[in-house]
Each structure stands twice: as structure tokens, then as C-alpha cells.
Amino acid sequence: MGTATIHPSAVIEDGAQIGEGCVIGPFCHVGPKVTLGPGVHLKSHVVVTGITEIGDDTLIFPFAVIGEIPQDLKFQGEETRLIIGKRNRIREHVTMNTGTDGGGGVTRVGDDGLFMAGCHVAHDAQVGNRVIIVNNAALAGHCVIEDEVIIGGLSGVHQWVRVGRGAIIGAVTMVTNDVIPHGLVQAPRGKLDGLNLVGLKRRGVARSDITALRAAFQMLAQGEGAFAERAKRLGDETESDYVREIVDFVLGDSDRSFLTPG
């Protein structure tokens, strides 16, 4: 365990791999198949179990439970994994489960995320980089959450739903269908209500790309033909990489339909 600092009341089971500079606070429990990267900090009363890897400099707050078995009645004890990237902040009472055989066997979380108190990441979810999940929001199994997504408090994302890069989900929203990149979703039964313009501007996206995205959204909302047909026409016409991202997302594989502009 090298230079790790471990409180005397913590339980570190034989087989756990503890990186250099880790800090494990009072009453934490680290299971035998856990790997903590350098600089991971478990504040207190944190449970990390299962076949779980946590990346460098991740900070986990009290009463989080990371790497427990899936909440899936089909799960029969098979060995599956949870892989968490670097520099994440995982707040109080967050739960993240390992995967299932039927979903690929791995739940994966990227780098630099913020998971606020009480939120849940279910089995086989694939969560990108710089994602923010606000208090008490929940991802169901098999969700795909791309980079730089924000999911508002008390919201839920249905199983198998994809949320495209840079999208934002408002608070107290149920999302049952795929959300295009940079989309803005709100209302109790989530509706695609526009673009995440604030997020685009904060990330320094060029005005020309924002203008192209606005025009693309209008075409998706009011153009002729089915939603996928409108997206394909956009792909034939656009020169914006941001619009192309939406087109590729819409035309990609999915187990759900899409939230479409009203």
C-alpha cells in the first residue's frame, strides 16, 4: 500500500489493490477485488466492493456504495465489473452498480464527473467524461450518457436510452427516449424543447456552429418526412461538425426512439 494513509477503523480485505497516496478514512470497507488508483480518497463510511476499479484522484464522500451487485432479477452472481475513471467527485449516498452478462458485463464511468448526493448509476450504463448528475437523479440499466451531459435533480433516464454529448436534462424530468447531442429536455415527461445554448457558449463553440445548430433544429422540428429522413437530409447539406454529430447520432443504432422537437 506504499504511501497510502488508512484509518485504523477501515477494513481493507486481502487482495485489494491500493494505489500510492490513497487516503481511506474511518469505517470504510474496501473489498478483495477492488483496485484504487493513486490519490483516491475515501472520506469515511464508504463501501467499495465487487470487481471495481477507481481511477486516480477520485474523491468519494461518506455513505456512497460503489460496486455492489446489479438491481436486476436476472443477475445470478456472475463476475462483472465497474470501471470508474480519474478525478471524479462522488458525493454522499451515491450508488453505482457492476454490470450484467446480458449488458456486456461492465458499467463504465469516464473522467472528471460530478455525481451529486443520492444519484444512482445502474448496471451496464456507459457514462462519458465531464458528466454532471445532480442530486437524486437516476440512470437505469444500459443507458449511454455521452460527454459533457448534465442531468438535473430528481430526474430519471429510462433503460437503454442514449443522451448525446452536451445535452442537458432539466430537473424532475423522466426521459424515455434518446436525446440528440446538445439538446435541451424539460417537462415532467421529457420534451425536446430546444438546444443547450448556454452550454455551447460556455464551451466556446463558434457562433457559426451555433447558428448552424439552430437551423438544424428548426429543420428537425418542421421539415418534411420522418425524423430520421430529416436528419439524413441535414447530413447531405451541412458543413458543421456539430450538426454532423447530431446526424450521426440519429442515424446510429438505438433500442429506443427519439425525443423529437415539438
Disulfide bonds with the S-S distance in Angstrom:
none
